[in-house]
Amino acid sequence: MLFRNAKLVDDGVAPLRVHDVLVSGNRIAEVAPAGTLRARPGVESIDCSGLTLMPGLVESHAHLSFIDHAMPHEMSVLPPEEHVLATLKHAKLYLESGFTSCFSAAAAKPRMDIAVRNAIDAGDFPGPRLLAASVQLTVTAGVGDLRQTHLDPGEAMYTLPCDGPIAFRRAAREAIREGVDVIKIVPSGDTSTPHIPSGQTLMAEDEIAAVTAVARAHGKRVAAHARSAESVKLSVRHGVDVIYHATCADEEARDLLEANKDRIFVAPALSVTWTRLHEAGKFGLPASDAAKARIARDLEMTIECMRDLKRRGVRVLPGGDYGFRWNPHGNNARDLQFFVDLLGFTPMEALTAATKWGGEIMGRSEELGQIRAGFLADLLLVDGDPVADIRILQDRRRLVAIMKDGVFHKAPPSRLTAPQRAAA
């Protein structure tokens, strides 16, 4: 496949260059100035004049098995048969939205991510590349412990409460035995749980250390829901790879993140807090004035922290914690707009964070997230220029073509039959 005369979004270069891109098999074979590469026998050619070619987007905080619910127990009691179908539906939606890779931030049931990842990898179902996560490992009476609401979901768990390093170590090993790529821990409180506020630290240091030690021994990653300053510090010191939220990070925590910026990633998940404050009412989710004030304060602190981390050169990635009723799947590209509007990113910086840095968080910096020879052919052909207007990525109709692993999930109109073009 030869893409001709395409404006390239790649590696922060502006203004956009017009180039030809040759795909062979599942990889990018050549990238050259427009008019340099010629179609050869057996090579299909597409004229991309006026269109933008960019790497596929990466969602850094994915919950494919969350079901756009209002309360956690709603997905815990959903039977696994229906739950896996809903998760596969979300996976297809993400790919149709231009997200060709996802770093999971927790599954809703112990093997849900694993089964979906394997089905996608086998080609049985469409979906993004997925790093599969465990359920969230929390503490008794911590965020996500459903038993504090007098619900006992049995084996269909939203989180797994553990207490002490022995319990956390065993849970981590069991998750690895089943085949996860990422272990998710919940060392802090949260904006949505007023009885466990964001500034509260829940997991003990030896508990965090136990999980990260197991992960290192098996070559796995650890991601932490860490809103409190102390939870950020403990997570960084003990080798957590991905810090979610970092809402209350103080100067010491930020210094630690900066000192470890070559190995660590931060994903604030702005959308889940912004929508809870501004849009939850549309979904029948009332909030008291006190609750709104708390949410607004957490959002303000997160924005200030991320602006500071950006100045310090820390990799701050979009990824919005989608899968709640007020923050439903399919709106993921809006997080890039939040990075521009709220965090002071330029559109090109937001795109780099969602593509190049996305390849890095996936652990595939040498083959994912850029348009370079030898890289995997995960590509989006966009009607318009997202550098000029980042919002166009939120309109799936503007995604003229979506290619993952060298295969079109959505083919450009020139490859469609007449009936297909009419239907489109």
QUINORFEN-V40040 format. One record per residue. N is the residue number from 1. SS is DSSP state (@ for helix, = for strand, . for the rest). OMEGA is omega in radians with two decimals (NA if undefined). NEAR is the number of other ideal C-beta (glycine too) atoms within 8 Angstrom. Layout:
n = [N/N]
ss = [SS/SS]
omega = [OMEGA/OMEGA]
near = [NEAR/NEAR]
This chain:
n = [1/2/3/4/5/6/7/8/9/10/11/12/13/14/15/16/17/18/19/20/21/22/23/24/25/26/27/28/29/30/31/32/33/34/35/36/37/38/39/40/41/42/43/44/45/46/47/48/49/50/51/52/53/54/55/56/57/58/59/60/61/62/63/64/65/66/67/68/69/70/71/72/73/74/75/76/77/78/79/80/81/82/83/84/85/86/87/88/89/90/91/92/93/94/95/96/97/98/99/100/101/102/103/104/105/106/107/108/109/110/111/112/113/114/115/116/117/118/119/120/121/122/123/124/125/126/127/128/129/130/131/132/133/134/135/136/137/138/139/140/141/142/143/144/145/146/147/148/149/150/151/152/153/154/155/156/157/158/159/160/161/162/163/164/165/166/167/168/169/170/171/172/173/174/175/176/177/178/179/180/181/182/183/184/185/186/187/188/189/190/191/192/193/194/195/196/197/198/199/200/201/202/203/204/205/206/207/208/209/210/211/212/213/214/215/216/217/218/219/220/221/222/223/224/225/226/227/228/229/230/231/232/233/234/235/236/237/238/239/240/241/242/243/244/245/246/247/248/249/250/251/252/253/254/255/256/257/258/259/260/261/262/263/264/265/266/267/268/269/270/271/272/273/274/275/276/277/278/279/280/281/282/283/284/285/286/287/288/289/290/291/292/293/294/295/296/297/298/299/300/301/302/303/304/305/306/307/308/309/310/311/312/313/314/315/316/317/318/319/320/321/322/323/324/325/326/327/328/329/330/331/332/333/334/335/336/337/338/339/340/341/342/343/344/345/346/347/348/349/350/351/352/353/354/355/356/357/358/359/360/361/362/363/364/365/366/367/368/369/370/371/372/373/374/375/376/377/378/379/380/381/382/383/384/385/386/387/388/389/390/391/392/393/394/395/396/397/398/399/400/401/402/403/404/405/406/407/408/409/410/411/412/413/414/415/416/417/418/419/420/421/422/423/424]
ss = [./=/=/=/=/=/=/=/=/./././././././=/=/=/=/=/=/=/=/././=/=/=/=/=/=/=/./././././././././././=/=/=/./././=/=/=/=/=/./=/=/=/=/=/=/././././././=/./././@/@/@/@/./././@/@/@/@/@/@/@/@/@/@/@/@/@/@/@/@/@/././=/=/=/=/=/=/./././././././@/@/@/@/@/@/@/@/@/@/./././././././=/=/=/./=/=/=/=/=/=/=/././././././@/@/@/@/./././././././././=/=/=/=/././@/@/@/@/@/@/@/@/@/@/@/@/@/@/./././=/=/=/=/././=/././././././././././././=/./././@/@/@/@/@/@/@/@/@/@/@/@/@/@/././=/=/=/=/=/=/././@/@/@/@/@/@/@/@/@/././././=/=/=/=/./././././@/@/@/@/@/@/@/@/@/./././././=/=/=/././@/@/@/@/@/@/@/@/@/./@/@/@/@/./././././@/@/@/@/@/@/@/@/@/@/@/@/@/@/@/@/@/@/@/@/@/@/@/././././=/./././././././=/././=/././././././@/@/@/@/@/@/@/@/@/@/./././@/@/@/@/@/@/@/@/./@/@/@/@/@/@/././././././././././././././=/././=/=/=/=/=/././././././@/@/@/@/@/./@/@/@/=/=/=/=/=/=/././=/=/=/=/././@/@/@/././@/@/@/@/@/@/.]
omega = [3.11/3.02/-3.09/2.99/-3.13/2.97/-3.04/2.90/-3.07/2.96/3.01/-3.10/3.09/-0.06/-3.07/3.10/3.05/-3.03/2.92/3.14/3.14/3.08/3.09/-3.05/-3.13/-3.07/3.03/-3.07/-3.10/3.00/-3.06/3.10/-3.08/3.12/-3.11/-3.09/-3.14/3.08/3.13/3.10/3.13/3.13/3.10/-3.07/3.11/3.07/-3.07/-3.12/-3.14/-3.13/3.14/3.08/-3.09/3.07/3.04/-3.14/3.12/3.05/-3.04/-3.11/-3.02/2.99/-3.06/-3.10/2.98/-2.88/-3.14/-3.05/3.03/-3.12/-3.10/-3.05/-3.14/3.13/3.12/-3.10/3.09/-3.14/-3.06/-3.13/3.10/-3.08/-3.14/3.09/3.11/-3.13/3.09/3.07/3.12/3.13/3.11/3.12/3.13/3.12/3.11/3.11/3.09/3.12/-3.07/3.09/3.10/2.96/-3.04/3.12/3.03/3.02/-3.13/3.07/-2.92/-3.08/-3.03/3.13/-3.08/-3.13/-3.13/3.09/-3.09/3.13/3.10/-3.13/3.13/-3.11/-3.13/-3.13/3.11/3.10/-3.13/2.92/-3.01/2.89/-3.01/-3.10/3.00/2.86/-3.12/3.08/-3.09/3.08/3.05/-3.07/3.09/3.13/3.10/3.09/-3.04/-3.08/3.09/3.04/3.11/3.04/3.10/-3.08/3.13/-3.10/-3.12/-2.92/3.03/3.02/3.08/3.10/3.10/3.10/3.13/-3.08/-3.13/-3.14/3.12/3.14/3.14/-3.14/3.12/3.14/3.11/3.10/3.12/3.08/-3.13/3.03/3.14/3.00/-3.03/3.00/-3.09/3.08/-3.11/-3.08/-3.09/3.02/-3.03/3.11/-3.02/-3.12/-3.06/3.12/3.05/-3.02/-3.06/-3.08/-3.09/3.09/-2.99/-3.12/3.07/-3.09/-3.11/3.09/3.09/-3.13/-3.14/-3.13/-3.09/3.10/3.10/-3.12/3.14/-3.12/-3.09/3.13/-3.13/-3.11/3.06/3.06/-3.06/2.91/-3.00/3.11/-3.10/3.14/-3.10/3.13/3.07/-3.12/-3.14/-3.12/-3.13/-3.10/-3.07/2.93/3.02/-3.04/-3.05/3.10/3.07/3.00/-3.13/-3.02/-2.99/-3.09/3.12/-3.06/3.13/3.13/3.14/3.08/3.11/3.10/3.12/-3.13/-3.12/-3.00/3.14/-3.13/-2.98/3.09/3.07/3.10/-3.01/-3.09/-3.08/-2.98/-3.06/3.12/-3.14/-3.12/3.09/-3.14/-2.94/-2.98/-3.07/-3.14/3.11/-3.10/3.06/-3.13/-3.11/3.06/3.10/3.09/3.14/3.13/3.11/3.12/3.13/3.14/3.13/3.13/3.11/3.12/3.14/3.13/3.13/-3.14/3.14/-3.13/-3.10/3.07/3.12/3.13/3.08/3.12/-3.11/3.12/3.08/3.12/3.11/-3.00/2.98/-3.11/-2.81/3.09/-3.08/3.13/3.06/-3.04/-3.13/-3.10/-2.95/3.06/3.06/3.13/-2.94/-3.09/3.12/3.12/3.10/3.09/3.09/3.12/3.12/-3.02/-3.01/-3.01/3.10/3.02/2.89/3.07/3.13/3.11/3.10/3.11/3.09/3.12/-3.09/-3.10/-3.12/3.10/3.04/3.06/-3.14/3.13/3.07/-3.14/-3.06/-3.06/-3.10/-3.11/-3.05/3.01/3.10/3.06/-3.12/3.12/-3.14/-3.14/3.10/-3.09/2.95/-2.94/3.02/3.02/-2.94/3.04/-3.09/-3.07/-3.14/3.06/3.09/-3.12/-3.07/-3.06/-3.07/3.12/3.10/-3.13/-3.07/3.09/3.14/3.07/-3.05/3.14/3.08/-3.13/3.03/3.10/3.08/-3.11/3.12/2.89/3.03/-3.08/3.06/-3.06/-3.11/3.13/-3.09/3.01/-3.14/3.10/3.12/3.12/3.12/3.13/3.12/NA]
near = [10/13/13/13/9/15/11/15/14/10/7/8/7/6/3/11/8/9/11/16/14/13/14/6/6/7/12/14/7/9/11/7/8/9/6/6/9/3/7/5/3/3/9/7/8/13/7/12/6/3/12/14/16/14/16/16/16/19/15/14/13/13/13/17/16/12/11/8/11/8/5/10/11/10/13/13/8/11/6/9/6/8/15/11/8/11/12/12/8/12/16/11/10/17/15/11/12/13/13/13/16/13/17/16/17/11/16/13/11/11/9/14/15/12/9/18/12/9/11/15/6/6/4/5/9/7/13/14/11/15/13/13/15/16/15/14/15/14/12/7/6/13/14/10/12/14/9/6/6/5/9/6/11/5/5/10/12/12/15/11/10/12/6/8/10/7/9/15/12/9/12/15/9/8/12/13/6/9/8/13/9/16/17/16/17/16/15/18/13/11/12/4/9/7/4/11/10/13/10/9/10/13/15/6/8/8/14/16/10/13/15/12/9/14/15/9/6/7/5/12/11/15/17/15/15/14/15/15/11/8/15/16/11/13/14/13/7/10/8/15/9/17/16/15/13/17/14/11/11/7/5/8/13/13/8/12/18/11/6/9/11/4/5/14/12/15/15/12/12/17/14/12/13/12/11/16/11/6/11/12/8/6/9/5/10/5/9/6/5/7/9/10/8/11/13/9/8/13/13/8/10/14/11/8/13/14/10/9/15/12/6/10/6/11/11/12/14/13/14/15/13/17/14/13/10/12/14/10/12/8/11/14/11/10/13/14/12/14/15/13/6/9/13/6/10/6/13/10/10/15/14/11/15/13/16/12/14/19/16/12/13/13/7/10/8/3/9/15/14/11/13/9/7/6/12/11/13/12/15/14/16/15/8/10/10/14/11/6/8/12/7/12/13/8/8/7/5/10/16/10/12/15/16/13/8/12/7/9/9/9/7/11/8/6/8/10/5/6/6/8/9/6/5/6]
